[in-house]
């Protein structure tokens, strides 16, 4: 009996201790829960609006709304209109400019230099001949021709006198007299021509002819120098500039052709696409919207009294479609300026206060979470912001 009485008295004490511990744990848990701030938002993603810088008529549509597409996939193609013809013209212009540059850089051919040298030599010889004047043999020949013409005139004069006397005596006819007179006149003209030719030979080359020939020789000499030295650097630079202009024109046409195909810059989901073949698309106008699911985040608003977060800090999230799971996220943005609480913040006790917008980038669940899902961000009392 003595041992059983202390045991009976110890049982109520143990029960009281257990109850006390439970109360303390419950109080600690309730305080801990009260220190956790829940801010709500929605899962968001990048929405990329795609279009073309050139615009035009829709030729082919390769995708539909809701399609999952890879990076670089062709989504919409525009009709080229006359761009292919423009490219052919630009290609031909570039080929011509490059050929002209190659011709100038190579200089004249050996045959052209030889031709220029031969022309210079020929004109120089002609100038030398003109400066030297007629040779002695030519002068002697000229004087001989004058003497012959004088003799012919003398003979014709005698014949004309004899014919005239015979005609006066009635022995000869008038026709014979006329022939004699004509022969004399021809001899006189021939003598005059021979004397003028001799005078020219004795006078030598005229100054005007010498000046013209000297100018021709100088021109031929300059042409030979140009042929031997090649084209000037300024001409070559001008040809290079023409090539650069032609290359730029061709590159511009190629960029226009590239803009005819609207491609996905990243892998994603086609969110909005209403265009059909035949529709007209304005330049720089959105043709479709692409959603990028590789980067998801939750936009939320934190009351200024709980602004104790740091960039890169890891936080927990609950997403409505997965109530029993906790996802991880990192604070990737904190607004520098406060704003009034937006209507979708589900913390009624803080609605009248100013808040700071934050962005929490998701680390987990990128393969399961979808933009538009409701999410809660759990912020403990110790979480803080570096401002």
PyMOL commands that set and color helices and strands:
alter all, ss='L'
color gray80, all
select helices_A, chain A and resi 2-34+83-106+110-132+136-168+174-203+207-229+233-258+304-306+348-350
alter helices_A, ss='H'
color red, helices_A
select strands_A, chain A and resi 37-51+56-61+68-69+74-78+261-263+268-272+280-281+286-303+314-319+322-334+339-340+354-362+374-379
alter strands_A, ss='S'
color yellow, strands_A
deselect
rebuild
show_as cartoon
